[in-house]
Amino acid sequence: MSFLLFLMTLLLICPIKASADTEWETWLEDLMQDGDYSDAQYEEMYNSLSDMTQNKININHTTRQELESLPFLSEKQVMDIMEYLDRYHSMKSLNELMSIESIDYETRQILYEFLYVGESQSHGFPSLSTLSKYGKNELSLYGKLPMYDRAGDTADRGYLGYKYKYWTRYTFSYSDYVKAGFVAAQDAGEPFFSQNNKYGFDQYSAFLMLKRLGRVEALVVGRYSVSAGMGLVMNNGFSIGKTSVLQNMGRQGCVLRPHTSASESGYFQGIAATISLTDNLSLTPFLSYRKTDATLNGDGTISTILYNNYHRTQAELSKKNNTSITAAGVNTIWNIGDLSLGATAVYTHLSRPLNPSMSATYKRIYPVGSNFFNASLNYSFRHYPFCMNGETAISDMGAIATVNSLGYYLSQHVDLMGIYRFYSFRYNSMYSNAFSEGGKTQNETGFYLGVNWHPRYGLDFSAYTDIAYFAWPRYGVSQSSYASDNVLSIKWKTGDWLLSGRYRLHLKQQDGNGSNLQWRQEHRARLCAEWSNERWTSRTQIDYSSVYPVSSSSSSSLSQGYMLTQNFGFISPKYSIYIGGKYFHTDSYDSRLYSYERAMPRTFSYPSYFGHGIRYSLVAECRPVPSLQFAAKVGVVDYFDRSTIGSSLQQINASSACDIELGVKWKW
């Protein structure tokens, strides 16, 4: 406790740079509400956007593809920016964005964080002396210190390592020409300089990315991600969610990015490049070899490929890197005016054959074997007021998957979006990540209809409905079934206030009594009021959930929950402090509630809460000199309905848990 008081005193007396939640972080928080992404995908998206803010795009020397890589821009906004630049050749100030009618205030504030005004002419790839003289370096250190012991941390030590989590990250960059980085990470409970980790950290990651090398638009060595088409064959980058699709009208081309996060899944490792063969034709080949964790059968075949990559116990360590994955592929894009055509092919080889258990019916469509091949054709047509995108893929077993979208700008104030998809239950792809309800690019037929309405400045309505049909049985469903997802949201910004509301009705068929299917009903609602000026920020939020499970038709089976969240922030030239608190009360895990929580730089937090308790946290940052930043966070959760938290080796024998997070960032 004395250490904590000393730390807080240090932070209060240091001069601090104000750093309230940025506009793009608020945008990302809105996407989280749908639950379309895993924690690893959110982390990768957060880190990629953070990197893009550190290496801004020169608006006077940009391309349509670069602007399309900003996921919060709509198709029309991209077209209007390019048309403005074509007409006036360059911008003198980013304030000229106000002259583009389709770019609203909120989007303009986000763009300020990703764009800058520079010279309109390129001077070629920089020399080594220029890189060494003007390149930017950044070193970050992070540690999480739990003020409690889990069952695995006790004397008999179920876990092989210390209870602390920490990582270090170094990056070098020069404009958008060069980006290099190194990450070393350690999860809590993993051995450090012992056991299988005799070289220190549990995982190391590195990358080098070069851009604008003549005909080579981009070259990546090390860890990277590739997205192509609509994600039916290959997408380990951003995916299209049900909320974001209303903004970007289903846009998703070929994007090559370095893998910058500490996540140990969702990446390739090797070399990749985007080559401009002509002004209208580009080629992106890639080659990857990496190790992965897997649970093995008795005969040495793979039962399950693991993605959590925890190595805390002997059992988890025995699965570390026991399988290798070799992948090779290519994507090509041909642009003809408003029309873009593309093709993608990927071959994958596993060092051990996949042989999952087929004991349950829903598992009988899982991929089997060592070698996999997928290919697809995709298209995109953009001519105001229409925007069409689509991709059709085939697997080596001859199964088909297709997704097609149509966007229509009915007026300056109304946007319509429709998506149809059909994913055969026989279709499998190792790297697919496309628009879906079931979370997989398999066993799904569905139709989505969404609308955005901006009746006046500062007022926005959006709504969507999505209906899906699953031909093959799924987990918890022994026959064909349906699902329906429906959302209505409202935002109103007036002066320093931002008021918002959201309601979601999610319906799924599941096994009930006998052979009949019953509907599982899930209602979720949120009301939020935010107020901010140059010094103060305040956010009040109320969440409610109501879930009718299928186990019983009586009202007594109803599971409800609510949560009240209050956040305050004070910003001054000398210091900034953010305090947050949540009170939650739910009947069960079914009615759990999710809420974004302000986190440390380069980290992300969107936890769930269930049961009865409170959560409170404090975040502060300190800059003794402009190039050096210290940050700290203290978070505590207190439960009123239990005497222990968690289970198995994660169990904490107390009703309260406190975590301290520390971070340092040095730029030069």
DOKE-76794 format. One record per residue (C-alpha): residue number from 1; residue in three letters; x, y, z. Coordinates in pm, whole numbers. Last residue first. Layout:
! DOKE-76794
 num residuo     px     py     pz
 NUM     Ala      X      Y      Z
...
***
This chain:
! DOKE-76794
 num residuo     px     py     pz
 668     Trp   1339    977  -2931
 667     Lys   1029    840  -2764
 666     Trp   1010    667  -2427
 665     Lys    697    497  -2296
 664     Val    662    357  -1943
 663     Gly    372    153  -1805
 662     Leu    242     25  -1474
 661     Glu    -71   -177  -1402
 660     Ile   -198   -251  -1051
 659     Asp   -465   -517   -997
 658     Cys   -699   -556   -698
 657     Ala   -932   -848   -627
 656     Ser  -1220   -881   -380
 655     Ser  -1439  -1171   -266
 654     Ala  -1138  -1376   -157
 653     Asn   -988  -1717   -223
 652     Ile   -890  -1637   -582
 651     Gln   -945  -1927   -822
 650     Gln   -746  -1928  -1148
 649     Leu   -605  -2276  -1084
 648     Ser   -960  -2420  -1074
 647     Ser  -1229  -2153  -1046
 646     Gly  -1285  -1779  -1050
 645     Ile  -1352  -1549   -755
 644     Thr  -1418  -1677   -402
 643     Ser  -1644  -1562   -118
 642     Arg  -1946  -1486   -332
 641     Asp  -2251  -1259   -359
 640     Phe  -2118   -914   -266
 639     Tyr  -1830   -905   -513
 638     Asp  -1562   -634   -505
 637     Val  -1353   -550   -816
 636     Val  -1051   -321   -795
 635     Gly   -846   -147  -1066
 634     Val   -536     68  -1025
 633     Lys   -379    214  -1336
 632     Ala    -42    376  -1394
 631     Ala    129    569  -1670
 630     Phe    473    721  -1718
 629     Gln    571    915  -2031
 628     Leu    908   1031  -2156
 627     Ser    977   1236  -2471
 626     Pro    804   1554  -2356
 625     Val    980   1554  -2015
 624     Pro    830   1470  -1673
 623     Arg    529   1330  -1863
 622     Cys    281   1161  -1625
 621     Glu    -34    957  -1682
 620     Ala   -315    857  -1447
 619     Val   -584    588  -1445
 618     Leu   -812    505  -1150
 617     Ser  -1051    211  -1128
 616     Tyr  -1374     94   -967
 615     Arg  -1579   -224  -1001
 614     Ile  -1881   -307   -788
 613     Gly  -2067   -626   -708
 612     His  -2348   -869   -774
 611     Gly  -2328  -1154  -1025
 610     Phe  -2205  -1093  -1377
 609     Tyr  -1957   -857  -1540
 608     Ser  -1788   -879  -1881
 607     Pro  -1458   -716  -1971
 606     Tyr  -1375   -472  -2255
 605     Ser  -1015   -366  -2187
 604     Phe   -742   -271  -2435
 603     Thr   -375   -206  -2396
 602     Arg   -132     12  -2591
 601     Pro   -165    299  -2342
 600     Met   -331    181  -2019
 599     Ala   -704    121  -2012
 598     Arg  -1032    310  -1994
 597     Glu  -1303     52  -1944
 596     Tyr  -1549    -68  -2207
 595     Ser  -1858   -238  -2068
 594     Tyr  -2006   -583  -2111
 593     Leu  -2303   -724  -1920
 592     Arg  -2379  -1079  -1809
 591     Ser  -2741  -1194  -1840
 590     Asp  -2652  -1558  -1912
 589     Tyr  -2390  -1555  -1633
 588     Ser  -2669  -1531  -1377
 587     Asp  -2916  -1303  -1199
 586     Thr  -2722   -985  -1273
 585     His  -2627   -689  -1050
 584     Phe  -2360   -440  -1151
 583     Tyr  -2225   -117   -998
 582     Lys  -1949     39  -1204
 581     Gly  -1691    308  -1121
 580     Gly  -1438    511  -1316
 579     Ile  -1180    773  -1225
 578     Tyr   -959    947  -1479
 577     Ile   -671   1170  -1377
 576     Ser   -489   1431  -1579
 575     Tyr   -188   1639  -1480
 574     Lys      4   1961  -1530
 573     Pro   -156   2125  -1834
 572     Ser   -498   2026  -1700
 571     Ile   -742   1742  -1756
 570     Phe   -996   1606  -1509
 569     Gly  -1188   1291  -1587
 568     Phe  -1499   1130  -1447
 567     Asn  -1663    796  -1527
 566     Gln  -1993    656  -1400
 565     Thr  -2133    314  -1492
 564     Leu  -2463    165  -1373
 563     Met  -2520   -201  -1454
 562     Tyr  -2834   -411  -1494
 561     Gly  -2916   -778  -1512
 560     Gln  -3196  -1017  -1585
 559     Ser  -3231  -1394  -1616
 558     Leu  -3585  -1527  -1680
 557     Ser  -3623  -1888  -1569
 556     Ser  -3895  -1786  -1320
 555     Ser  -4105  -1663  -1613
 554     Ser  -4184  -2022  -1702
 553     Ser  -4106  -2161  -2048
 552     Ser  -3809  -2362  -1928
 551     Ser  -3471  -2472  -2061
 550     Val  -3492  -2234  -2357
 549     Pro  -3332  -1936  -2186
 548     Tyr  -3513  -1599  -2168
 547     Val  -3244  -1334  -2130
 546     Ser  -3288   -973  -2013
 545     Ser  -3004   -725  -2012
 544     Tyr  -2977   -362  -1899
 543     Asp  -2697   -109  -1922
 542     Ile  -2694    246  -1780
 541     Gln  -2416    491  -1863
 540     Thr  -2297    822  -1721
 539     Arg  -1990    982  -1876
 538     Ser  -1809   1292  -1753
 537     Thr  -1515   1487  -1888
 536     Trp  -1358   1804  -1749
 535     Arg  -1080   2034  -1862
 534     Glu  -1135   2145  -2223
 533     Asn  -1504   2056  -2218
 532     Ser  -1690   1728  -2187
 531     Trp  -2033   1578  -2129
 530     Glu  -2144   1225  -2206
 529     Ala  -2487   1069  -2152
 528     Cys  -2546    699  -2220
 527     Leu  -2846    469  -2236
 526     Arg  -2796     99  -2314
 525     Ala  -3033   -189  -2386
 524     Arg  -2998   -565  -2429
 523     His  -3270   -821  -2491
 522     Glu  -3183  -1189  -2546
 521     Gln  -3451  -1439  -2642
 520     Arg  -3369  -1809  -2682
 519     Trp  -3629  -1950  -2920
 518     Gln  -3729  -2312  -2882
 517     Leu  -3661  -2615  -3100
 516     Asn  -3872  -2925  -3059
 515     Ser  -3729  -3276  -3036
 514     Gly  -3813  -3325  -2669
 513     Asn  -3801  -3016  -2453
 512     Gly  -3579  -2745  -2595
 511     Asp  -3284  -2751  -2832
 510     Gln  -3186  -2404  -2948
 509     Gln  -3321  -2140  -3185
 508     Lys  -3159  -1799  -3151
 507     Leu  -3304  -1450  -3108
 506     His  -3106  -1132  -3040
 505     Leu  -3296   -811  -2967
 504     Arg  -3071   -507  -2931
 503     Tyr  -3148   -156  -2807
 502     Arg  -2917    146  -2814
 501     Gly  -2929    499  -2681
 500     Ser  -2699    798  -2711
 499     Leu  -2658   1150  -2576
 498     Leu  -2346   1356  -2651
 497     Trp  -2325   1690  -2470
 496     Asp  -2073   1974  -2508
 495     Gly  -2289   2153  -2764
 494     Thr  -2553   1916  -2896
 493     Lys  -2467   1568  -3014
 492     Trp  -2752   1320  -3057
 491     Lys  -2697    951  -3118
 490     Ile  -2962    681  -3170
 489     Ser  -2935    303  -3203
 488     Leu  -3169     24  -3316
 487     Val  -3047   -337  -3342
 486     Asn  -3196   -669  -3457
 485     Asp  -3030  -1013  -3475
 484     Ser  -3228  -1320  -3584
 483     Ala  -3129  -1686  -3570
 482     Tyr  -3260  -1998  -3742
 481     Ser  -3212  -2373  -3705
 480     Ser  -3138  -2705  -3873
 479     Gln  -3111  -2990  -3624
 478     Ser  -2948  -3094  -3294
 477     Val  -2886  -2741  -3162
 476     Gly  -2664  -2693  -2855
 475     Tyr  -2350  -2676  -3069
 474     Arg  -2467  -2661  -3429
 473     Pro  -2673  -2887  -3652
 472     Trp  -2631  -2833  -4030
 471     Ala  -2857  -2607  -4237
 470     Phe  -2801  -2291  -4032
 469     Tyr  -3034  -2006  -4135
 468     Ala  -2959  -1640  -4060
 467     Ile  -3171  -1325  -4035
 466     Asp  -3007   -986  -3979
 465     Thr  -3186   -663  -3896
 464     Tyr  -3020   -324  -3888
 463     Ala  -3074     21  -3746
 462     Ser  -2903    357  -3740
 461     Phe  -3024    701  -3634
 460     Asp  -2800   1007  -3620
 459     Leu  -2850   1362  -3491
 458     Gly  -2560   1609  -3479
 457     Tyr  -2660   1797  -3794
 456     Arg  -3005   1697  -3910
 455     Pro  -3202   1396  -4035
 454     His  -2895   1170  -4051
 453     Trp  -3038    824  -4125
 452     Asn  -2829    507  -4154
 451     Val  -3001    186  -4267
 450     Gly  -2925   -186  -4249
 449     Leu  -3053   -505  -4412
 448     Tyr  -2880   -840  -4363
 447     Phe  -2967  -1171  -4529
 446     Gly  -2844  -1513  -4431
 445     Thr  -2730  -1861  -4521
 444     Glu  -2485  -2031  -4287
 443     Asn  -2293  -2357  -4247
 442     Gln  -1942  -2213  -4276
 441     Thr  -1756  -1885  -4259
 440     Lys  -1766  -1901  -3881
 439     Gly  -1889  -1667  -3604
 438     Gly  -2250  -1781  -3632
 437     Glu  -2392  -1449  -3749
 436     Ser  -2151  -1388  -4035
 435     Phe  -1944  -1135  -4231
 434     Ala  -1613  -1295  -4320
 433     Asn  -1311  -1438  -4140
 432     Ser  -1145  -1709  -4347
 431     Tyr   -793  -1823  -4260
 430     Met   -806  -2205  -4243
 429     Ser  -1092  -2235  -4492
 428     Asn  -1372  -2488  -4483
 427     Tyr  -1690  -2525  -4691
 426     Arg  -1898  -2839  -4630
 425     Phe  -2166  -2649  -4436
 424     Ser  -2198  -2430  -4746
 423     Tyr  -2165  -2056  -4679
 422     Phe  -2434  -1846  -4846
 421     Arg  -2434  -1472  -4791
 420     Tyr  -2662  -1181  -4877
 419     Ile  -2585   -827  -4763
 418     Gly  -2799   -512  -4790
 417     Met  -2711   -153  -4702
 416     Leu  -2911    169  -4721
 415     Asp  -2779    520  -4657
 414     Val  -3002    823  -4582
 413     His  -2906   1188  -4525
 412     Gln  -2727   1294  -4845
 411     Ser  -2985   1088  -5032
 410     Leu  -3072    725  -5107
 409     Tyr  -2705    633  -5092
 408     Tyr  -2727    267  -5194
 407     Gly  -2506    -18  -5076
 406     Leu  -2523   -368  -5218
 405     Ser  -2336   -661  -5066
 404     Asn  -2248  -1010  -5184
 403     Val  -2114  -1314  -4996
 402     Thr  -2037  -1654  -5145
 401     Ala  -1914  -1989  -5018
 400     Ile  -1894  -2306  -5226
 399     Ala  -1781  -2662  -5153
 398     Gly  -1567  -2843  -5411
 397     Met  -1362  -3040  -5158
 396     Asp  -1055  -2823  -5229
 395     Ser  -1259  -2521  -5121
 394     Ile  -1440  -2272  -5346
 393     Ala  -1491  -1900  -5303
 392     Thr  -1728  -1631  -5429
 391     Glu  -1670  -1268  -5335
 390     Gly  -1882   -955  -5346
 389     Asn  -1895   -578  -5332
 388     Met  -2140   -323  -5474
 387     Cys  -2161     51  -5407
 386     Phe  -2430    261  -5572
 385     Pro  -2505    637  -5550
 384     Tyr  -2240    703  -5674
 383     His  -2033    458  -5875
 382     Arg  -1837    196  -5688
 381     Phe  -1813   -158  -5821
 380     Ser  -1616   -422  -5631
 379     Tyr  -1543   -779  -5735
 378     Asn  -1409  -1102  -5590
 377     Leu  -1298  -1437  -5725
 376     Ser  -1194  -1715  -5488
 375     Ala   -954  -2001  -5421
 374     Asn   -901  -2239  -5131
 373     Phe   -659  -2528  -5077
 372     Phe   -601  -2748  -4775
 371     Asn   -344  -3016  -4694
 370     Ser   -300  -3211  -4371
 369     Gly   -639  -3375  -4322
 368     Val   -984  -3309  -4172
 367     Pro  -1185  -2988  -4148
 366     Tyr  -1487  -2989  -3909
 365     Ile  -1821  -3083  -4070
 364     Arg  -1875  -3385  -3843
 363     Lys  -1841  -3172  -3530
 362     Tyr  -2212  -3072  -3520
 361     Thr  -2310  -3440  -3507
 360     Ala  -2114  -3510  -3189
 359     Ser  -1859  -3793  -3159
 358     Met  -1664  -3674  -3463
 357     Ser  -1343  -3604  -3269
 356     Pro  -1094  -3396  -3465
 355     Asn   -833  -3549  -3699
 354     Leu   -621  -3271  -3844
 353     Pro   -305  -3415  -3998
 352     Arg     35  -3321  -3850
 351     Ser    292  -3098  -4024
 350     Leu      1  -2891  -4155
 349     His      5  -2765  -4515
 348     Thr   -193  -2466  -4645
 347     Tyr   -250  -2342  -5002
 346     Val   -414  -2005  -5068
 345     Ala   -560  -1855  -5388
 344     Thr   -715  -1511  -5437
 343     Ala   -862  -1332  -5739
 342     Gly   -967   -971  -5787
 341     Leu  -1177   -741  -6001
 340     Ser  -1227   -367  -5941
 339     Leu  -1479   -158  -6131
 338     Asp  -1514    221  -6102
 337     Gly  -1233    277  -6352
 336     Ile  -1083    -59  -6437
 335     Asn   -881   -184  -6140
 334     Trp   -728   -532  -6151
 333     Ile   -641   -696  -5820
 332     Thr   -428  -1006  -5760
 331     Asn   -396  -1212  -5446
 330     Val   -141  -1485  -5388
 329     Gly    -85  -1771  -5149
 328     Ala    154  -1986  -4953
 327     Ala    105  -2139  -4611
 326     Thr    315  -2372  -4396
 325     Ile    183  -2457  -4050
 324     Ser    396  -2631  -3787
 323     Thr    273  -2835  -3492
 322     Asn    414  -2898  -3144
 321     Asn    473  -2527  -3083
 320     Lys    371  -2550  -2717
 319     Lys    151  -2851  -2638
 318     Ser    377  -2991  -2364
 317     Leu    394  -2641  -2215
 316     Glu     18  -2646  -2152
 315     Ala     37  -2977  -1964
 314     Gln    345  -2864  -1771
 313     Thr    158  -2555  -1660
 312     Arg    160  -2185  -1755
 311     His    203  -2196  -2132
 310     Tyr   -106  -2010  -2258
 309     Asn   -133  -1987  -2637
 308     Asn   -507  -1898  -2644
 307     Tyr   -536  -2018  -3008
 306     Leu   -521  -2396  -2985
 305     Ile   -555  -2629  -3285
 304     Thr   -772  -2922  -3180
 303     Ser   -752  -3303  -3216
 302     Ile   -433  -3306  -3420
 301     Thr   -277  -3641  -3508
 300     Gly     -9  -3801  -3291
 299     Asp   -177  -4142  -3259
 298     Gly   -303  -4071  -2905
 297     Asn   -470  -3751  -3020
 296     Leu   -296  -3418  -2998
 295     Thr   -402  -3081  -2856
 294     Ala   -231  -2813  -3063
 293     Asp     -1  -2513  -3025
 292     Thr    138  -2335  -3331
 291     Lys    464  -2301  -3520
 290     Arg    509  -2077  -3822
 289     Tyr    595  -2079  -4191
 288     Ser    454  -1820  -4430
 287     Leu    485  -1721  -4796
 286     Phe    302  -1430  -4956
 285     Pro    217  -1299  -5304
 284     Thr     30   -969  -5350
 283     Leu     -9   -865  -5717
 282     Ser   -127   -534  -5858
 281     Leu   -283   -431  -6191
 280     Asn   -413    -87  -6286
 279     Asp    -97    126  -6306
 278     Thr     96   -184  -6408
 277     Leu    268   -468  -6223
 276     Ser    229   -291  -5886
 275     Ile    374   -536  -5636
 274     Thr    234   -596  -5288
 273     Ala    477   -801  -5084
 272     Ala    485  -1084  -4831
 271     Ile    754  -1263  -4629
 270     Gly    759  -1504  -4337
 269     Gln    524  -1536  -4045
 268     Phe    146  -1515  -4084
 267     Tyr    -83  -1386  -3810
 266     Gly   -402  -1455  -3617
 265     Ser   -256  -1594  -3296
 264     Glu     11  -1507  -3039
 263     Ser   -124  -1161  -2959
 262     Ala    149   -919  -2845
 261     Ser     44   -671  -3112
 260     Thr    224   -534  -3418
 259     His    151   -784  -3694
 258     Pro    263   -591  -4003
 257     Arg    -14   -506  -4248
 256     Leu   -112   -608  -4603
 255     Val   -462   -512  -4716
 254     Cys   -645   -654  -5018
 253     Gly   -995   -512  -5039
 252     Gln  -1280   -489  -4789
 251     Arg  -1568   -249  -4839
 250     Gly  -1904   -373  -4710
 249     Met  -2063    -27  -4721
 248     Asn  -1787    127  -4506
 247     Gln  -2015    285  -4248
 246     Leu  -2309     46  -4237
 245     Val  -2063   -245  -4242
 244     Ser  -1913   -115  -3917
 243     Thr  -2226   -205  -3719
 242     Lys  -2273   -562  -3841
 241     Gly  -1902   -636  -3842
 240     Ile  -1667   -667  -4140
 239     Ser  -1334   -814  -4042
 238     Phe  -1001   -646  -3966
 237     Gly   -686   -857  -4013
 236     Asn   -647  -1233  -4037
 235     Asn   -853  -1245  -4355
 234     Met   -805  -1507  -4625
 233     Val  -1043  -1725  -4817
 232     Leu  -1392  -1588  -4753
 231     Gly  -1262  -1253  -4620
 230     Met  -1456  -1013  -4843
 229     Gly  -1169   -975  -5089
 228     Ala   -827  -1013  -4931
 227     Ser   -685   -953  -4584
 226     Val   -324  -1028  -4497
 225     Ser   -151  -1015  -4159
 224     Tyr    218   -987  -4074
 223     Arg    501  -1137  -3874
 222     Gly    852  -1119  -4016
 221     Val    933   -950  -4347
 220     Val    687   -712  -4508
 219     Leu    715   -537  -4847
 218     Ala    474   -271  -4973
 217     Glu    415    -81  -5298
 216     Val    694   -263  -5480
 215     Arg    691    -96  -5822
 214     Gly    925    171  -5690
 213     Leu    995     94  -5327
 212     Arg    695    287  -5194
 211     Lys    665     98  -4865
 210     Leu    896   -101  -4637
 209     Met    775   -315  -4344
 208     Leu   1000   -496  -4096
 207     Phe    860   -732  -3832
 206     Ala    943   -897  -3501
 205     Ser    771  -1119  -3242
 204     Tyr    900  -1294  -2933
 203     Gln    705  -1525  -2706
 202     Asp    738  -1679  -2361
 201     Phe    999  -1429  -2251
 200     Gly   1342  -1536  -2127
 199     Tyr   1563  -1751  -2348
 198     Lys   1519  -2061  -2129
 197     Asn   1145  -2050  -2190
 196     Asn   1097  -2428  -2214
 195     Gln   1158  -2460  -1838
 194     Ser   1329  -2146  -1709
 193     Phe   1423  -1792  -1811
 192     Phe   1065  -1681  -1731
 191     Pro    799  -1947  -1673
 190     Glu    437  -1856  -1756
 189     Gly    197  -1784  -1468
 188     Ala     87  -1441  -1590
 187     Asp    148  -1397  -1962
 186     Gln    487  -1290  -2099
 185     Ala    556  -1079  -2405
 184     Ala    848   -966  -2623
 183     Val    765   -738  -2916
 182     Phe    996   -599  -3186
 181     Gly    923   -344  -3456
 180     Ala   1008   -198  -3791
 179     Lys    827     59  -4002
 178     Val    969    233  -4306
 177     Tyr    815    447  -4579
 176     Asp    498    571  -4404
 175     Ser    679    857  -4227
 174     Tyr    995    704  -4079
 173     Ser    936    442  -3817
 172     Phe   1114    243  -3548
 171     Thr    924     36  -3295
 170     Tyr   1011   -130  -2962
 169     Arg    772   -323  -2738
 168     Thr    813   -477  -2395
 167     Trp    569   -705  -2221
 166     Tyr    458   -797  -1871
 165     Lys    218  -1018  -1679
 164     Tyr    293  -1107  -1317
 163     Lys    194  -1423  -1128
 162     Tyr    540  -1577  -1153
 161     Gly    604  -1896  -1344
 160     Leu    538  -2269  -1337
 159     Tyr    171  -2252  -1242
 158     Gly     23  -2524  -1019
 157     Arg    264  -2394   -762
 156     Asp    263  -2612   -449
 155     Ala    332  -2287   -263
 154     Thr     40  -2096   -413
 153     Asp     29  -1922   -751
 152     Gly   -199  -2178   -921
 151     Ala   -473  -2119   -663
 150     Arg   -459  -1748   -742
 149     Asp   -274  -1504   -521
 148     Tyr   -368  -1141   -472
 147     Met   -237   -788   -538
 146     Pro   -201   -863   -909
 145     Leu     86   -672  -1076
 144     Lys     53   -597  -1447
 143     Gly    362   -472  -1629
 142     Tyr    425   -267  -1940
 141     Leu    735   -129  -2112
 140     Ser    729     81  -2430
 139     Leu   1019    192  -2651
 138     Glu    959    432  -2941
 137     Asn   1199    544  -3208
 136     Lys   1131    796  -3484
 135     Gly   1349    827  -3795
 134     Tyr   1484   1170  -3887
 133     Lys   1862   1126  -3869
 132     Ser   1896    749  -3907
 131     Leu   1636    736  -4185
 130     Thr   1784   1034  -4367
 129     Ser   2132    881  -4350
 128     Leu   1995    550  -4480
 127     Ser   1840    727  -4779
 126     Pro   1468    794  -4814
 125     Phe   1258    628  -5086
 124     Gly   1153    881  -5348
 123     His   1097   1254  -5324
 122     Ser    717   1229  -5344
 121     Gln    517   1535  -5449
 120     Ser    211   1670  -5268
 119     Glu    408   1809  -4977
 118     Gly    253   1755  -4637
 117     Val    -83   1798  -4464
 116     Tyr   -150   1540  -4193
 115     Leu   -395   1255  -4152
 114     Phe   -479    990  -3890
 113     Glu   -568   1185  -3574
 112     Tyr   -735   1474  -3759
 111     Leu   -939   1208  -3938
 110     Ile  -1116   1118  -3613
 109     Gln  -1228   1477  -3558
 108     Arg  -1353   1493  -3917
 107     Thr  -1553   1174  -3867
 106     Glu  -1730   1325  -3566
 105     Tyr  -1799   1657  -3738
 104     Asp  -1948   1503  -4052
 103     Ile  -1763   1426  -4374
 102     Ser  -2027   1395  -4651
 101     Glu  -2029   1770  -4715
 100     Ile  -1661   1808  -4798
  99     Ser  -1575   2173  -4731
  98     Met  -1514   2096  -4363
  97     Leu  -1226   1875  -4478
  96     Glu  -1055   2202  -4572
  95     Asn   -971   2233  -4202
  94     Leu   -701   1975  -4275
  93     Ser   -495   2264  -4410
  92     Lys   -331   2363  -4738
  91     Met   -492   2077  -4926
  90     Ser   -381   1952  -5267
  89     His   -470   1913  -5636
  88     Tyr   -792   2123  -5613
  87     Arg  -1013   1902  -5833
  86     Asp   -833   1572  -5791
  85     Leu   -792   1632  -5418
  84     Tyr  -1164   1705  -5382
  83     Glu  -1256   1397  -5587
  82     Met  -1030   1179  -5371
  81     Ile  -1192   1313  -5054
  80     Asp  -1543   1264  -5199
  79     Met  -1475    904  -5302
  78     Val  -1339    813  -4959
  77     Gln  -1638    979  -4791
  76     Lys  -1876    793  -5022
  75     Glu  -1724    457  -4933
  74     Ser  -1758    533  -4565
  73     Leu  -1454    604  -4351
  72     Phe  -1432    430  -4009
  71     Pro  -1220    140  -4142
  70     Leu   -925    356  -4252
  69     Ser   -761    118  -4503
  68     Glu   -989    270  -4768
  67     Leu   -790    593  -4738
  66     Glu   -470    407  -4823
  65     Gln   -634    226  -5116
  64     Arg   -763    554  -5262
  63     Thr   -411    685  -5265
  62     Thr   -223    943  -5062
  61     His     29   1216  -5125
  60     Asn   -159   1532  -5036
  59     Ile   -338   1370  -4740
  58     Asn     -5   1256  -4597
  57     Ile   -114    956  -4390
  56     Lys    -14    951  -4024
  55     Asn    247    723  -3874
  54     Gln    178    743  -3498
  53     Thr   -198    749  -3558
  52     Met   -159    446  -3785
  51     Asp     20    258  -3509
  50     Ser   -271    315  -3271
  49     Leu   -510    194  -3542
  48     Ser   -310   -126  -3579
  47     Asn   -291   -171  -3202
  46     Tyr   -666   -135  -3155
  45     Met   -747   -365  -3447
  44     Glu   -504   -629  -3317
  43     Glu   -649   -604  -2966
  42     Tyr  -1005   -621  -3097
  41     Gln   -917   -927  -3304
  40     Ala   -751  -1097  -3004
  39     Asp  -1053  -1022  -2784
  38     Ser  -1279  -1187  -3043
  37     Tyr  -1494   -985  -3280
  36     Asp  -1862   -957  -3367
  35     Gly  -1963   -882  -3007
  34     Asp  -2210   -618  -3122
  33     Gln  -2120   -370  -2849
  32     Met  -1753   -377  -2941
  31     Leu  -1813   -171  -3255
  30     Asp  -1926    129  -3048
  29     Glu  -1604    106  -2844
  28     Leu  -1404    128  -3167
  27     Trp  -1571    461  -3249
  26     Thr  -1496    589  -2898
  25     Glu  -1133    486  -2947
  24     Trp  -1137    669  -3281
  23     Glu  -1257    989  -3115
  22     Thr   -978    980  -2857
  21     Asp  -1033    893  -2492
  20     Ala   -884   1176  -2292
  19     Ser   -514   1235  -2308
  18     Ala   -399   1548  -2134
  17     Lys    -23   1562  -2108
  16     Ile     95   1546  -1751
  15     Pro    340   1750  -1546
  14     Cys    450   1536  -1252
  13     Ile    328   1611   -899
  12     Leu     18   1395   -923
  11     Leu    192   1096  -1078
  10     Leu    459   1084   -810
   9     Thr    197   1102   -535
   8     Met      3    814   -692
   7     Leu    319    601   -706
   6     Phe    411    677   -345
   5     Leu     61    585   -230
   4     Leu     81    254   -423
   3     Phe    422    173   -274
   2     Ser    287    240     75
   1     Met      0      0      0
***
